[in-house]
Amino acid sequence: MLVLDATDKSLQIVLDADVGANALEVVVSYWSVDTANQWTPKSYESAPATLAATTILAAPTAGAEVARVVENVWIFNADTAATNDIVIQMLHGAVVTRVRRIDTLPINGTAVLKRDGSVAEETV
């Protein structure tokens, strides 16, 4: 389970190369936990297209939100070519920790990083 429990802790995706025609489509489902220990389901969508590290889930906001607990990360390859070497990583301050690497995601392929750390892949 991935837990973002500091205001300088975020989740990123890194691609091995820029995408061709269409950015990847990424959805992160997570629980927002507040100071009263209320858990609220939320999601965040992004469209990474370059090899630069791209934030796919920002750190919890300062104040009432104390953590974000990641449930699943869906990655869909909407590009015109397969995408190789996708890395999901956690950034905590200046420290980068690789969480998971996906070797190849074919055209119209979907990879789901699950709460338990496993990855399910399918092609449509």
N, C-alpha and C positions, 0 to 999 in steps of 0.2 A: 504494500500500500504506500502510495506517495503522499506525504503530508507537507504542505507549505505552511510552516508555523512561525515565520518571521517575516518582517516587512522587506527583507532583502533576499527572499528565497522565491524563485520563480521556476517555471518549467519551460524548456526551449526545445526546438527542433532544428537540426542541422542537416542539410542536404549535401551530397558530394559534388553537385553541380547545379547551376541555374536550370530551371525547368524551361522547356521549349515554348509551347504556345499557351498552356494553361497552368495556373498555380495549383498546388495540392490543396485539397479541402480538408481542414482539420477541425474536429469538434472535441472539446474536452468537457466531460460531465463531471461535476464535483459537488461536494457539500461545503457550504459556507457555515462555519461555526462561529458563534458570537460569544461575548463574555458571559451571557446567561446560559451557555451550553445548549442553545437552540441550533438545530441543524436544518439548513434550508437548501434544497436541491437547486443547482444552477448549471448553466452551460456557457461555454465561450467558444466562438467560432473564429478561425483565422485562415489565411490563404498564403502560406509561405511559398516564395518563388525563387529565392536566391540561395546561394551556398552560405551566406552569413547566418549566424545563429538568430533565430526568430522566436520571440516569446509567444508561446501558445497558451500559457496561463500565468497571469501576473501574480505577484506576491499579495498576501492579504492586505487590505487597506488598514491604515493606522486607526486606532479607536476601537469601535465595537467588534470588528471582525478579528478573531484571534488565529484562525486557521482556515485553510482550504484543503479538503481531503479529496484526492482524485479518485474517481470511480472507474472511468474508462477514457481512453484517448482513441478516437476514430480518425484514420488517415485514408483519404480517397485520392487515388491518382487520376486526375481529370486531364492529364497531359496527353500528348500525342506519342509519347515514348515511355518506356519503362523507367522507373526511378531507382537508382542504386544507392546503397549505403545511407539509409535514413537513420539518424541517431536522435534519440530522445534523451535529454540531459537536464539535470537540475543545477541551477545556478544559486549559490548561497554566498552572497557578498562577491568575492573574487574567486571563490572555489567552484570549479565545474566538476560535477560527478555524472559520468555516463550511466544512464539507467537501462537503456535497451537499444540494440541495433537491429534494424531490419535490412536484410541483404538486398532484396530486389522487390519492388512493387510494380507489377505489370500494369499496362494500360487498363483502365477501369477496375483496377484491383483495389481492395480495401484491406487494411490491416487494423486490428483492434488490440491495443494494449490494455489488458484487463487489470482489474484491481489486484489480483494475485500475482501480477508480473508476467503472466503468460501472454502470448500473442496468437491471435487467430487471424488467418488470412483467407481471403476468397477473391475470386475474379468473377465479375458479372459478364 
